[in-house]
Amino acid sequence: MFFFLLAGLLVGGMWYSTRLLPTLSKGVQSVRRGCGPNAPEAFEAFLPRFQSDRMFANARTADPLEKVLNGLDGAVSSKVPRTEYRSQELLGEVAKKHGMSVRQEAGGMEVESGPVTYRFRLQRGCWELWQAES
């Protein structure tokens, strides 16, 4: 009985390592391909994909994302986990409705679309959305 259990674990482990792990890591590899500390990514190449590819955008958004709300009492900052923003409207859809302007700021890039300013930074050679301010 013990031998059959052990054999089942070995076969299951082999399937996991040869079938499931490459599938799980494929998303991470595809979003990090072409950038790194020795080959920084160009923002002009990054932004169109970020605007149109949800999987790429979610992988390239900080977890948690810093959200800043400007109100009458001043700015209030909070952290938003990926589970709350992963299905929100893509930046490309927002830009179609409100237009968009891009500008370089100290330490990163800013994209303004409608009432929201999206702030991007270069992390280990790859661009990442780290803050949204409205």
Phi and psi in degrees as a GROMACS rama.xvg file:
@    title "Ramachandran Plot"
@    xaxis  label "Phi"
@    yaxis  label "Psi"
@TYPE xy
-62.0138  -39.4809  PHE-2
-60.6258  -42.2081  PHE-3
-65.9853  -39.0016  PHE-4
-64.0499  -44.855  LEU-5
-63.4567  -43.4911  LEU-6
-62.2522  -39.9947  ALA-7
-62.6424  -41.1365  GLY-8
-64.8117  -40.9146  LEU-9
-64.5155  -45.7616  LEU-10
-64.5881  -44.0466  VAL-11
-62.0655  -40.2215  GLY-12
-65.7355  -38.5004  GLY-13
-65.4944  -41.6688  MET-14
-62.6027  -44.3635  TRP-15
-59.458  -46.0134  TYR-16
-74.2997  -28.1209  SER-17
-96.4748  -24.1824  THR-18
-109.329  -51.4931  ARG-19
-81.74  -44.2965  LEU-20
-59.945  -46.4886  LEU-21
-59.7767  -35.5084  PRO-22
-66.5531  -43.5339  THR-23
-66.796  -39.193  LEU-24
-80.5418  -13.8132  SER-25
-58.0743  -42.1689  LYS-26
-61.6204  -43.5202  GLY-27
-66.1256  -41.9313  VAL-28
-64.1254  -39.6535  GLN-29
-71.3941  -27.8847  SER-30
-87.2261  -15.1395  VAL-31
-106.532  -5.77235  ARG-32
-65.6635  135.694  ARG-33
89.0398  4.26433  GLY-34
-146.544  156.719  CYS-35
171.199  177.228  GLY-36
-56.7565  -33.0922  PRO-37
-89.5447  -11.0723  ASN-38
-141.16  76.412  ALA-39
-58.5626  142.066  PRO-40
-77.8797  140.051  GLU-41
-78.8454  132.46  ALA-42
-62.6022  -34.6716  PHE-43
-63.5987  -29.2983  GLU-44
-83.8641  -32.741  ALA-45
-72.7458  -45.7671  PHE-46
-59.3361  -46.3851  LEU-47
-59.4236  -38.6122  PRO-48
-70.2353  -39.7326  ARG-49
-61.1742  -35.8495  PHE-50
-72.2928  -24.4814  GLN-51
-118.689  -15.4689  SER-52
-113.47  106.696  ASP-53
-61.2212  -44.5423  ARG-54
-61.4695  -43.6395  MET-55
-63.6696  -46.1029  PHE-56
-61.8384  -42.8541  ALA-57
-64.9926  -40.0958  ASN-58
-69.2908  -27.1077  ALA-59
-101.546  21.9042  ARG-60
-114.79  133.047  THR-61
-58.2974  145.099  ALA-62
-125.367  106.106  ASP-63
-84.5768  153.839  PRO-64
-82.9645  136.21  LEU-65
-83.7372  126.098  GLU-66
-116.021  128.068  LYS-67
-117.662  121.754  VAL-68
-109.101  122.667  LEU-69
-93.8181  119.604  ASN-70
-127.042  -170.306  GLY-71
-64.8073  -30.2362  LEU-72
-91.4715  8.59192  ASP-73
107.536  -170.022  GLY-74
-85.8891  136.979  ALA-75
-121.013  124.062  VAL-76
-104.732  141.624  SER-77
-144.544  163.84  SER-78
-107.106  131.019  LYS-79
-114.68  120.272  VAL-80
-72.0006  156.87  PRO-81
-55.1495  -33.0964  ARG-82
-61.1452  -23.9289  THR-83
-91.1997  -20.0571  GLU-84
-115.317  -6.91781  TYR-85
-64.1198  -20.1077  ARG-86
-113.428  14.3954  SER-87
-72.4153  167.385  GLN-88
-56.2864  136.359  GLU-89
-68.6788  151.97  LEU-90
-58.9294  -34.6956  LEU-91
-62.1845  -38.3798  GLY-92
-68.9611  -39.3256  GLU-93
-64.6598  -42.9855  VAL-94
-64.4209  -33.3798  ALA-95
-63.9271  -35.8999  LYS-96
-78.8598  -40.84  LYS-97
-115.44  -4.72386  HIS-98
79.7052  178.473  GLY-99
-158.153  142.614  MET-100
-130.702  142.894  SER-101
-120.657  134.744  VAL-102
-145.235  149.964  ARG-103
-86.9672  133.802  GLN-104
-123.039  166.288  GLU-105
-57.764  120.317  ALA-106
83.3985  3.7021  GLY-107
174.938  -159.454  GLY-108
-126.495  149.672  MET-109
-123.233  137.484  GLU-110
-120.563  122.147  VAL-111
-107.4  125.994  GLU-112
-142.875  112.244  SER-113
64.0784  -135.751  GLY-114
-84.9173  4.55678  PRO-115
-115.636  137.609  VAL-116
-110.133  122.968  THR-117
-101.623  128.456  TYR-118
-111.406  129.574  ARG-119
-116.83  146.612  PHE-120
-134.38  157.65  ARG-121
-90.096  116.425  LEU-122
-116.301  115.762  GLN-123
50.5089  38.5879  ARG-124
85.9072  -0.74747  GLY-125
-120.881  138.819  CYS-126
-73.9831  145.604  TRP-127
-146.597  136.781  GLU-128
-78.3075  123.866  LEU-129
-119.127  -17.555  TRP-130
-149.956  140.68  GLN-131
-125.851  126.346  ALA-132
-122.657  132.275  GLU-133
